[in-house]
Amino acid sequence: MRINKLLSIFTVSAIALSGLSAFETKAKVTMEGSLARETKAKGGDAKYEVFNLDTTGDKGKNKVEIEVDSVLAGAHFELCYDYINEANTSNGVTHKAEDGWSAFARNTYIWFKPVDQVKLRLGYVGQDDFFVERIDEEKVGNPFSYTFRTNGNLMPYYITNADVDEMGFSLAVEPVENLMISAAIAPGVTNSGITKDGDSDLTYSAWGAAARYTMEPLKFEASFRDSGKKSWKVARLGAGYESETVYAFIQPVFGFDYITSTDKYEMNGFCVDLYGEYSIDQLKLTAHLPVTIRTTGRDDDPKYIEFLAKAEYNTGAHGLLDDVTPYILAKNMDKTVITLDSNASDNLALTAQAGSAFKIANAELDVGVAVDVHAKNDASERITWAIPFVAKIEF
């Protein structure tokens, strides 16, 4: 899809909705890459590259959101795109980026209220606004074996949604003020939520339930997520505190594995998910420390931790630059963990970065110098470096 066609769709969508009683349109575009970087395979020569524009791992960064709210009914729609060709060559012909970008819809649903305290939702029904890390928002403490997490066929690496992660149906009820209770079933498109075919066993699709109670400045959350018959399940409990200077929560996350050989479920692990932000004047400190305890006792199923620590200081405006915020950041490398066993030093993979974020009008930019420490069994040499950047705009 050519980019001018993509923009035309955005424009037509907004105009079509302009006659509705109330709507809100938001857009976001993100570009990520590096000004320079080093890569080096073990035993090989170092490779140095200057200016690379990368694909964004989170496709939700490049999107237009359309929100409709007429008090008793509404809808949400997101149109997203990848700013890279899936295939750069076809039949020997080289394509430019303008020749075609992949566009797709996601996170689309409609909702309505038959009565004021009840809300029905059809479409994508996952809730991702429970306690989550606010720097890398997809990251939530995970209680499962890290080898299962790295195998994408078994379960997602981060189980962010409190209930489900598909198209389906949800019902939310607010029986008393500040208390929300919801349940959802999400079979996806063309599938049924519950199936009974003749004499075969009854099967059911992914479903979940969640509850939230707010008592300012405290918040309490609980959820249960069942990914389907003979599949993994997750229970989360959380308590948090939020004020002008502090945002923090503790969130035990319990994982239930389905054991095929015994046709039973076992709770073989739990994670204590700790997160905190502290702000005083222009200084902000953030830390995230999920600690996962595995109880199988197997050597290939150790306990492990993940971590993130960031310190930033907003120095204000400097010429045309606003909110100039130098920072230092250290975290485990994406999709890695640090095992709490004798192999901890071999599994250590972290990123240390120093840089600055700033704004120019509505554009937000972030440039830093990063040093990656790779795991010993990684194909890369132990230490490499890069000068990454992020540029984004929201309106």
Phi, psi and chi 1 to 4 in degrees:
 res  aa     phi    psi   chi1   chi2   chi3   chi4
   1 MET       -  123.4  178.0 -178.6  -67.9      -
   2 ARG   -67.2  150.6  -67.4 -178.6   61.4   86.1
   3 ILE   -65.4  -31.8 -171.8   61.4      -      -
   4 ASN   -68.6  -31.8   57.9  -12.8      -      -
   5 LYS   -68.7  -38.4  -67.3 -178.3 -179.6  179.2
   6 LEU   -61.9  -45.9 -170.6   63.6      -      -
   7 LEU   -65.5  -33.1  -68.5  173.2      -      -
   8 SER   -63.8  -39.7  -63.6      -      -      -
   9 ILE   -61.6  -43.9  -68.6  174.3      -      -
  10 PHE   -58.4  -46.4  -64.9  164.0      -      -
  11 THR   -65.3  -46.5  -56.5      -      -      -
  12 VAL   -62.5  -39.9  170.2      -      -      -
  13 SER   -61.1  -43.8  -61.0      -      -      -
  14 ALA   -66.2  -41.3      -      -      -      -
  15 ILE   -65.9  -39.9  -67.0  173.0      -      -
  16 ALA   -62.4  -31.1      -      -      -      -
  17 LEU   -89.3   -9.5  -72.6  168.1      -      -
  18 SER   -64.9  -21.0   62.3      -      -      -
  19 GLY   -82.9   -7.5      -      -      -      -
  20 LEU   -76.1  160.6  -63.9  177.3      -      -
  21 SER   -63.6  -33.7   58.2      -      -      -
  22 ALA  -156.7  131.6      -      -      -      -
  23 PHE  -154.6  158.3   77.1   96.1      -      -
  24 GLU  -135.4  132.7  177.8 -178.2  -11.3      -
  25 THR  -118.3  130.6  -54.7      -      -      -
  26 LYS  -128.2  147.2  -63.4 -177.7  -69.4 -176.3
  27 ALA  -133.9  149.0      -      -      -      -
  28 LYS  -144.1  136.3  177.2 -169.2  -64.7 -174.1
  29 VAL  -134.4  132.8  178.8      -      -      -
  30 THR  -129.0  137.0  -59.3      -      -      -
  31 MET  -123.3  134.6  -60.4  -72.9  177.5      -
  32 GLU  -131.8  151.4  -62.2  178.7  -10.6      -
  33 GLY   175.8 -155.2      -      -      -      -
  34 SER  -143.9  141.6   58.3      -      -      -
  35 LEU   -73.7  -32.8  -60.3  179.6      -      -
  36 ALA  -159.3  152.0      -      -      -      -
  37 ARG  -160.4  155.8   66.9 -175.2  176.9 -162.2
  38 GLU  -115.4  134.6  174.6 -162.3   46.1      -
  39 THR  -128.3  145.3   54.8      -      -      -
  40 LYS  -155.5  113.7 -174.8  177.3 -177.8 -177.7
  41 ALA   -75.3  152.8      -      -      -      -
  42 LYS   -58.9  129.6  -74.1 -179.1  178.6  176.0
  43 GLY    77.7   -1.0      -      -      -      -
  44 GLY  -105.9 -179.7      -      -      -      -
  45 ASP   -84.5  150.1  -65.3  -31.1      -      -
  46 ALA   -71.3  144.0      -      -      -      -
  47 LYS  -118.3  128.5  179.8 -179.7  179.3 -179.7
  48 TYR  -116.6  132.1  -59.6   98.0      -      -
  49 GLU  -128.4  142.7  -60.2  171.7  -81.5      -
  50 VAL  -116.1  122.0  176.7      -      -      -
  51 PHE    60.0  106.4 -169.9   79.3      -      -
  52 ASN  -128.9  130.1  -65.4   82.0      -      -
  53 LEU  -101.8  120.6 -168.3   61.0      -      -
  54 ASP  -102.4  161.7  -59.0  -32.7      -      -
  55 THR   -72.5  151.0   58.6      -      -      -
  56 THR   -90.1  130.2   53.7      -      -      -
  57 GLY   -63.8  -34.1      -      -      -      -
  58 ASP   -97.2  105.0 -180.0    2.7      -      -
  59 LYS   -66.2  -19.6  -64.7  178.5  175.6   59.4
  60 GLY   -67.6   -8.6      -      -      -      -
  61 LYS   -74.3  -24.8  -66.0  177.0  179.7  177.8
  62 ASN  -111.0   91.1  -57.0  -41.7      -      -
  63 LYS  -157.9  162.8   65.0 -177.2  179.9 -178.5
  64 VAL  -120.5  128.5  169.0      -      -      -
  65 GLU  -106.9  136.4  -61.4  178.9   56.4      -
  66 ILE  -121.5  119.3  -61.2  174.4      -      -
  67 GLU  -116.4  127.0 -169.5   84.0   34.6      -
  68 VAL  -118.8  130.6 -179.4      -      -      -
  69 ASP  -143.6  110.7 -174.4  -13.4      -      -
  70 SER  -113.0   33.5   60.5      -      -      -
  71 VAL    77.7  -55.1 -178.1      -      -      -
  72 LEU  -102.2   -6.8  -64.7 -180.0      -      -
  73 ALA  -156.9  159.9      -      -      -      -
  74 GLY  -175.5 -175.3      -      -      -      -
  75 ALA  -156.4  161.2      -      -      -      -
  76 HIS  -137.9  137.4  180.0   90.6      -      -
  77 PHE  -144.5  137.2  174.2   80.8      -      -
  78 GLU  -128.4  129.1  -65.3  179.2   12.4      -
  79 LEU  -112.2  120.1 -172.9   61.5      -      -
  80 CYS  -120.6  165.3  -50.8      -      -      -
  81 TYR  -152.3  155.0   62.8   93.4      -      -
  82 ASP   -99.6  129.8  -69.7  -36.1      -      -
  83 TYR   -93.3   46.0   59.2   80.7      -      -
  84 ILE  -150.5  145.9 -171.0  169.9      -      -
  85 ASN   -69.7  141.7  -67.6  -30.3      -      -
  86 GLU   -68.9  -31.0  -66.8 -177.8   -3.4      -
  87 ALA  -136.2  121.8      -      -      -      -
  88 ASN   -82.8  -16.5  -70.8  -36.9      -      -
  89 THR  -131.9  146.5   60.2      -      -      -
  90 SER  -149.5  121.3  175.7      -      -      -
  91 ASN    54.6   36.7  -61.4  -36.8      -      -
  92 GLY    79.7    2.9      -      -      -      -
  93 VAL  -101.9  128.9  178.7      -      -      -
  94 THR   -84.9  132.7  -59.7      -      -      -
  95 HIS  -104.4  146.6  -64.9  -77.4      -      -
  96 LYS   -92.0  163.9  -62.4 -178.8  -64.9 -177.1
  97 ALA   -59.1  -35.7      -      -      -      -
  98 GLU   -67.8  -15.0  -74.6  -66.4  -55.9      -
  99 ASP   -75.5  -16.1  -68.3  -24.7      -      -
 100 GLY   170.9  118.9      -      -      -      -
 101 TRP  -116.7  143.4  -72.1   -4.5      -      -
 102 SER   -75.9  126.8  -60.7      -      -      -
 103 ALA  -121.0  144.8      -      -      -      -
 104 PHE  -157.1  156.5   51.4   92.7      -      -
 105 ALA   -96.6  150.2      -      -      -      -
 106 ARG  -153.5  166.0   68.2 -169.7  -68.5  -90.0
 107 ASN    48.6   49.6 -160.7    6.9      -      -
 108 THR  -108.6  130.9  -60.5      -      -      -
 109 TYR  -158.6  162.7   57.0   85.3      -      -
 110 ILE  -121.8  155.1   63.6  173.4      -      -
 111 TRP  -143.9  158.1   60.5  -92.7      -      -
 112 PHE  -157.0  159.4   52.1   91.1      -      -
 113 LYS  -119.5  105.1  -70.1 -176.1  174.1 -176.6
 114 PRO   -67.9  -30.9   22.3  -31.8      -      -
 115 VAL  -138.5  163.6  -64.0      -      -      -
 116 ASP   -61.9  -33.0 -166.6   47.9      -      -
 117 GLN   -90.8    1.2  -68.8   79.1   21.9      -
 118 VAL  -124.5  133.0  176.4      -      -      -
 119 LYS  -129.0  123.8 -174.7  175.0 -176.5  178.6
 120 LEU  -104.0  141.5  -57.4  176.6      -      -
 121 ARG  -136.2  133.6 -178.2  162.5  145.3  178.9
 122 LEU  -122.4  134.7  -63.5  171.7      -      -
 123 GLY   119.1 -140.6      -      -      -      -
 124 TYR   -74.0  123.4 -174.8   77.2      -      -
 125 VAL  -120.7   11.9  -70.9      -      -      -
 126 GLY   -69.9  139.1      -      -      -      -
 127 GLN  -103.4  113.4  -69.8 -168.6   55.9      -
 128 ASP  -113.5   19.7   62.1   -3.3      -      -
 129 ASP  -107.5   14.4   58.6  -13.0      -      -
 130 PHE   -75.8 -175.1  -87.8   40.8      -      -
 131 PHE   -56.1  114.7  -66.9  131.6      -      -
 132 VAL  -139.9  156.7  -65.5      -      -      -
 133 GLU   -64.6  136.5  179.2 -177.2  -56.4      -
 134 ARG   -96.9    3.1  -61.5 -154.3  -69.6 -162.3
 135 ILE   -97.7  -55.4  -67.7 -179.8      -      -
 136 ASP  -110.0   89.5  -66.8  -35.6      -      -
 137 GLU   -65.9  -17.0  -68.5 -173.2   -2.3      -
 138 GLU   -78.0   -5.8   77.2  -80.4    8.3      -
 139 LYS   -92.6  119.4  -67.7 -172.3  175.7  179.7
 140 VAL  -132.7  142.7  173.1      -      -      -
 141 GLY   -51.2  134.5      -      -      -      -
 142 ASN  -118.8  128.7 -164.6  -46.7      -      -
 143 PRO   -91.8   -1.5   33.8  -34.7      -      -
 144 PHE   -91.6  167.5  -66.1  105.4      -      -
 145 SER   -56.1  135.1  163.7      -      -      -
 146 TYR   -67.5  -24.1   80.3   95.2      -      -
 147 THR   -70.2  -33.2   55.2      -      -      -
 148 PHE   -66.6  -38.7  -73.9    0.4      -      -
 149 ARG   -66.4  -35.6  -66.3  174.1   60.5 -176.8
 150 THR   -77.9  -12.1   54.6      -      -      -
 151 ASN   -97.8  100.7 -175.6  -23.0      -      -
 152 GLY   -61.7  -15.3      -      -      -      -
 153 ASN   -77.7  -17.2  -65.2  -36.0      -      -
 154 LEU   -92.8  -42.0  -64.4  175.5      -      -
 155 MET  -169.6  159.3   61.9 -173.7   58.7      -
 156 PRO   -67.3  153.2   23.6  -33.2      -      -
 157 TYR   -66.7  -39.3 -160.1   85.2      -      -
 158 TYR  -121.6  125.9  -63.0  110.7      -      -
 159 ILE   -97.8   76.2  -54.0  172.2      -      -
 160 THR   -73.7  -47.0  -57.5      -      -      -
 161 ASN   -64.4  138.0  -76.6    3.1      -      -
 162 ALA   -72.0  -29.0      -      -      -      -
 163 ASP  -120.2  -75.3   46.3   10.5      -      -
 164 VAL  -134.1  175.4  -68.8      -      -      -
 165 ASP  -145.8   59.7 -172.7   15.9      -      -
 166 GLU  -163.7  179.9 -111.5  -61.4   -5.6      -
 167 MET   -80.1  139.2  -58.1  -71.1  -79.0      -
 168 GLY  -179.8 -137.7      -      -      -      -
 169 PHE  -141.5  138.2  165.0   81.1      -      -
 170 SER  -137.2  154.6   74.6      -      -      -
 171 LEU  -132.1  123.8  169.4   67.1      -      -
 172 ALA  -120.0  135.4      -      -      -      -
 173 VAL  -128.1  138.4 -179.8      -      -      -
 174 GLU  -116.0   85.1 -170.2  174.6   -6.0      -
 175 PRO   -67.6  -33.9   24.1  -32.7      -      -
 176 VAL  -136.7  164.2  -63.8      -      -      -
 177 GLU   -59.8  135.4 -171.9  177.0    2.4      -
 178 ASN    76.2    1.8  -62.9  -32.9      -      -
 179 LEU  -113.8  126.5  173.7   63.4      -      -
 180 MET  -122.8  131.0 -177.3  -82.2  -66.0      -
 181 ILE  -126.0  131.5  -59.3  172.8      -      -
 182 SER  -138.9  157.3   67.1      -      -      -
 183 ALA  -144.4  146.7      -      -      -      -
 184 ALA  -146.4  149.1      -      -      -      -
 185 ILE  -127.6  138.1 -171.6  164.4      -      -
 186 ALA  -137.7   82.8      -      -      -      -
 187 PRO   -79.4  -12.6   28.8  -34.7      -      -
 188 GLY    89.0 -175.5      -      -      -      -
 189 VAL   -83.8  135.9  179.4      -      -      -
 190 THR    75.4   -6.6   73.1      -      -      -
 191 ASN   -99.5  159.9  -62.8  -39.4      -      -
 192 SER  -101.5  153.8   60.7      -      -      -
 193 GLY   -71.6  -40.8      -      -      -      -
 194 ILE  -132.6  134.9  -59.9  174.4      -      -
 195 THR  -130.9  132.0  -57.0      -      -      -
 196 LYS  -132.3  108.3 -177.9   68.3  170.0   71.3
 197 ASP  -111.5   99.4 -172.7    1.2      -      -
 198 GLY    60.2 -128.8      -      -      -      -
 199 ASP   -87.6   -0.6  -64.6  -29.7      -      -
 200 SER   -70.2  162.3   62.7      -      -      -
 201 ASP   -66.6  149.1  -68.8  -20.7      -      -
 202 LEU   -69.3  134.1 -177.8  145.2      -      -
 203 THR  -121.7  155.1   60.7      -      -      -
 204 TYR  -140.0  153.5   60.1   87.6      -      -
 205 SER   -88.0  178.8  -61.0      -      -      -
 206 ALA   -60.1  138.7      -      -      -      -
 207 TRP  -147.5  166.9   67.9  -84.0      -      -
 208 GLY  -162.7  163.2      -      -      -      -
 209 ALA  -139.9  148.0      -      -      -      -
 210 ALA  -147.4  155.1      -      -      -      -
 211 ALA  -144.0  145.1      -      -      -      -
 212 ARG  -141.7  133.9  170.5 -174.2  -69.2  147.4
 213 TYR  -129.8  128.1 -177.3   72.7      -      -
 214 THR  -110.9  129.1  -57.5      -      -      -
 215 MET  -139.6   81.7 -173.1  172.6   60.8      -
 216 GLU   -44.9  132.5  -61.0  -67.1   -7.8      -
 217 PRO   -91.3   15.9   34.2  -35.3      -      -
 218 LEU   -96.2  152.9  -59.3  174.4      -      -
 219 LYS  -142.0  139.0 -178.0 -177.9  -69.1 -175.6
 220 PHE  -126.1  134.2  -56.5   92.2      -      -
 221 GLU  -136.8  147.0  -64.0  176.5  -13.3      -
 222 ALA  -148.1  144.4      -      -      -      -
 223 SER  -154.8  157.5   70.0      -      -      -
 224 PHE  -132.9  130.1  179.7   76.3      -      -
 225 ARG  -124.3  122.5  178.5  172.4  173.8  178.5
 226 ASP  -116.0  114.5 -174.2  -25.1      -      -
 227 SER   -83.7    8.8   61.4      -      -      -
 228 GLY   125.1  168.2      -      -      -      -
 229 LYS   -61.8  135.8 -170.1  170.0 -176.0  179.0
 230 LYS    58.3   40.7  -63.2 -175.3  177.5 -180.0
 231 SER  -141.0  174.8 -172.3      -      -      -
 232 TRP   -69.7  157.7   50.6  -91.7      -      -
 233 LYS  -138.1  154.0  -50.3  178.4 -169.0  -51.8
 234 VAL  -137.5  135.8  173.5      -      -      -
 235 ALA  -119.7  133.5      -      -      -      -
 236 ARG  -125.6  138.1  -73.2  164.7   63.2  179.5
 237 LEU  -128.8  140.0  -59.1  170.8      -      -
 238 GLY  -150.3  147.2      -      -      -      -
 239 ALA  -132.9  132.5      -      -      -      -
 240 GLY  -136.9  164.9      -      -      -      -
 241 TYR  -136.3  133.5  177.9   93.3      -      -
 242 GLU  -140.0  125.1 -175.7  168.9   12.6      -
 243 SER  -138.7 -170.6   67.1      -      -      -
 244 GLU   -66.2  -26.2  -69.4 -175.2   -0.2      -
 245 THR  -111.2  -20.4   57.4      -      -      -
 246 VAL  -131.6  134.7  175.6      -      -      -
 247 TYR  -134.6  120.7  171.8   67.0      -      -
 248 ALA  -152.4  153.8      -      -      -      -
 249 PHE  -152.8  156.3   62.8   77.5      -      -
 250 ILE  -122.4  133.6  179.2  170.6      -      -
 251 GLN  -142.5   94.2  177.5  176.7 -138.0      -
 252 PRO   -67.6  134.3  -17.1   30.6      -      -
 253 VAL  -125.0  121.6 -174.5      -      -      -
 254 PHE  -108.4  133.1  -57.0   91.0      -      -
 255 GLY  -113.9  137.0      -      -      -      -
 256 PHE  -119.2  116.1  -59.0   86.9      -      -
 257 ASP   -90.4  143.9  -64.2  -67.8      -      -
 258 TYR   -92.1  123.9  172.4   71.0      -      -
 259 ILE   -99.1  110.1  -49.9  -57.6      -      -
 260 THR   -62.8  -41.0  -55.8      -      -      -
 261 SER   -64.3  -30.3   58.9      -      -      -
 262 THR  -108.9   -4.9   60.6      -      -      -
 263 ASP    53.7   44.0 -168.1   25.4      -      -
 264 LYS  -137.6  162.6  -67.4 -178.5  179.6  178.7
 265 TYR  -100.3  143.0  -68.1   95.2      -      -
 266 GLU  -134.1  139.9  -64.8 -179.5    2.1      -
 267 MET   -89.9   98.0 -166.1 -169.1   81.1      -
 268 ASN  -101.9    5.4  -71.1  -35.6      -      -
 269 GLY  -172.1  156.6      -      -      -      -
 270 PHE  -147.3  155.0   64.7   92.8      -      -
 271 CYS  -123.8  135.1  174.0      -      -      -
 272 VAL   -99.6  107.7 -180.0      -      -      -
 273 ASP   -97.2  111.0 -167.4   14.8      -      -
 274 LEU  -112.7  132.4  -59.3  168.6      -      -
 275 TYR  -146.1  142.3 -179.2   80.7      -      -
 276 GLY  -155.0  143.2      -      -      -      -
 277 GLU  -128.0  136.1  -62.9  176.3    8.8      -
 278 TYR  -132.2  124.3  176.7   68.6      -      -
 279 SER  -121.9  133.5  -59.7      -      -      -
 280 ILE  -142.0  118.1  178.4  169.8      -      -
 281 ASP    55.1 -122.2  -63.0  -33.2      -      -
 282 GLN   -91.7   -5.3  -71.9   77.5   35.9      -
 283 LEU   -92.0  137.2  175.2   66.1      -      -
 284 LYS  -136.0  129.4 -177.6  177.7 -179.9 -179.1
 285 LEU  -117.0  134.0  -55.4  174.6      -      -
 286 THR  -132.1  138.8  -56.8      -      -      -
 287 ALA  -145.2  141.1      -      -      -      -
 288 HIS  -135.6  128.2 -170.3 -158.9      -      -
 289 LEU  -142.0   86.4 -176.4   66.8      -      -
 290 PRO   -81.6  126.8   -7.9   24.6      -      -
 291 VAL  -116.0  117.9 -178.7      -      -      -
 292 THR  -105.4  125.0  -62.7      -      -      -
 293 ILE  -105.9  118.7  -52.7  -60.9      -      -
 294 ARG  -102.5  139.1  -62.7  -68.9  -62.3  169.7
 295 THR  -115.8    9.9   59.4      -      -      -
 296 THR   -72.9  -24.8   61.0      -      -      -
 297 GLY    79.9    2.1      -      -      -      -
 298 ARG   -80.4  146.1  -62.1 -162.7  -48.5  -95.2
 299 ASP   -64.8  -29.0  -69.8  -19.9      -      -
 300 ASP   -90.2   11.6   63.2  -15.1      -      -
 301 ASP  -135.0   64.7 -170.7   10.5      -      -
 302 PRO   -81.1  165.9   32.7  -36.5      -      -
 303 LYS   -67.7  157.7  -54.0  174.9 -177.5   65.5
 304 TYR  -157.7  163.7   60.0   87.8      -      -
 305 ILE  -131.7  159.9   63.9  171.7      -      -
 306 GLU  -129.4  160.3  -60.5  166.1   86.1      -
 307 PHE  -155.7  155.5   72.3   92.8      -      -
 308 LEU  -149.7  134.4  178.4  145.4      -      -
 309 ALA  -139.0  132.6      -      -      -      -
 310 LYS  -143.1  136.2 -175.1  176.6 -176.2  180.0
 311 ALA  -124.3  130.9      -      -      -      -
 312 GLU  -140.4  150.7   50.4 -168.5  -44.8      -
 313 TYR  -137.3  116.6 -170.2   86.0      -      -
 314 ASN   -83.3  113.7 -169.6  -31.3      -      -
 315 THR   -94.0    2.5   62.8      -      -      -
 316 GLY    86.8 -150.2      -      -      -      -
 317 ALA   -92.6  142.1      -      -      -      -
 318 HIS  -139.1   99.9  -60.5  -89.0      -      -
 319 GLY    64.7 -125.6      -      -      -      -
 320 LEU   -81.8   -6.9  -63.7  177.8      -      -
 321 LEU   -92.3  138.4  -51.6 -176.8      -      -
 322 ASP  -124.8  154.9 -162.6    9.5      -      -
 323 ASP    49.8   48.9  -72.1  -22.8      -      -
 324 VAL   -71.5  117.8  177.8      -      -      -
 325 THR  -130.9   92.7  -52.5      -      -      -
 326 PRO   -64.6  150.1  -18.2   31.4      -      -
 327 TYR  -152.5  162.3   66.0   85.1      -      -
 328 ILE  -128.7  142.5   54.4  174.5      -      -
 329 LEU  -140.9  137.6  167.9   70.4      -      -
 330 ALA  -138.0  134.5      -      -      -      -
 331 LYS  -157.9  159.2   64.8  175.7 -176.3  175.4
 332 ASN   -65.8  144.0   57.5  -76.6      -      -
 333 MET   -59.8  146.0 -160.7  174.9  -68.4      -
 334 ASP   -51.2  135.7  -70.2  -18.7      -      -
 335 LYS    58.0   38.2  -65.0 -169.0  175.2 -179.0
 336 THR  -133.4  159.1   68.2      -      -      -
 337 VAL  -133.6  165.7  -58.4      -      -      -
 338 ILE  -109.7  111.0  -58.6  172.2      -      -
 339 THR   -73.8  142.6   56.5      -      -      -
 340 LEU   -96.8   67.3  -60.4  176.3      -      -
 341 ASP  -150.0 -166.7   59.6    6.0      -      -
 342 SER   -69.2  -12.9   58.1      -      -      -
 343 ASN   -96.2   11.9  -62.9  -43.8      -      -
 344 ALA   -56.8  -45.0      -      -      -      -
 345 SER   -67.3  -31.8   60.2      -      -      -
 346 ASP   -71.9  -33.2  -66.4  -15.8      -      -
 347 ASN   -87.0   -8.5  -68.4  -38.3      -      -
 348 LEU   -61.5  122.1  175.9   65.5      -      -
 349 ALA  -143.4  114.6      -      -      -      -
 350 LEU  -139.3  161.8   63.1   86.9      -      -
 351 THR  -121.4  127.0  -63.4      -      -      -
 352 ALA  -114.8  129.7      -      -      -      -
 353 GLN  -140.4  139.3 -177.8  170.9  -32.2      -
 354 ALA  -126.9  136.7      -      -      -      -
 355 GLY  -172.6 -158.3      -      -      -      -
 356 SER  -148.5  139.9 -179.0      -      -      -
 357 ALA  -105.2  150.4      -      -      -      -
 358 PHE  -160.7  167.8   53.2   92.5      -      -
 359 LYS  -120.6  144.5  -66.7 -179.3  179.9  179.1
 360 ILE  -126.9  104.8  -58.9  176.8      -      -
 361 ALA    57.2 -123.7      -      -      -      -
 362 ASN   -90.6   -1.3  -69.9  -29.2      -      -
 363 ALA   -88.2  137.7      -      -      -      -
 364 GLU  -114.1  130.6  -61.1  179.9   29.2      -
 365 LEU  -127.8  152.7  -62.4   98.7      -      -
 366 ASP  -145.5  121.7 -172.7  -37.9      -      -
 367 VAL  -131.3  135.6 -179.4      -      -      -
 368 GLY  -152.7  179.3      -      -      -      -
 369 VAL  -116.9  124.2  176.3      -      -      -
 370 ALA  -119.4  140.6      -      -      -      -
 371 VAL  -117.6  123.5  175.3      -      -      -
 372 ASP  -102.5  127.9  -70.1  -31.1      -      -
 373 VAL  -105.2  109.7  179.2      -      -      -
 374 HIS   -86.7  155.7  -60.6  -95.6      -      -
 375 ALA   -65.3  154.3      -      -      -      -
 376 LYS   -61.8  -33.5  -86.6 -169.0  176.0 -179.8
 377 ASN   -88.0    6.1   59.2   -2.7      -      -
 378 ASP   -71.6  151.5 -163.4  -53.9      -      -
 379 ALA   -69.5  -17.0      -      -      -      -
 380 SER   -85.7  158.3  170.9      -      -      -
 381 GLU   -60.4  159.7  -76.6  -72.6   -4.0      -
 382 ARG   -58.7  -42.3 -171.0   69.0  162.2  167.0
 383 ILE  -126.6  129.2  -62.8  177.1      -      -
 384 THR  -134.6  169.7   57.8      -      -      -
 385 TRP  -138.1  165.1   59.7  -92.1      -      -
 386 ALA  -160.1  162.5      -      -      -      -
 387 ILE  -118.2   84.0  -54.7  175.7      -      -
 388 PRO   -79.5  158.5   30.1  -34.1      -      -
 389 PHE  -141.8  154.9   70.0   85.5      -      -
 390 VAL  -134.9  131.7  177.8      -      -      -
 391 ALA  -128.2  129.9      -      -      -      -
 392 LYS  -148.0  158.3   65.1 -179.8  178.9  179.8
 393 ILE  -143.1  139.3 -174.2  168.6      -      -
 394 GLU  -130.0  139.4  -64.3 -176.4   56.9      -
 395 PHE  -155.2      -   52.1   89.8      -      -
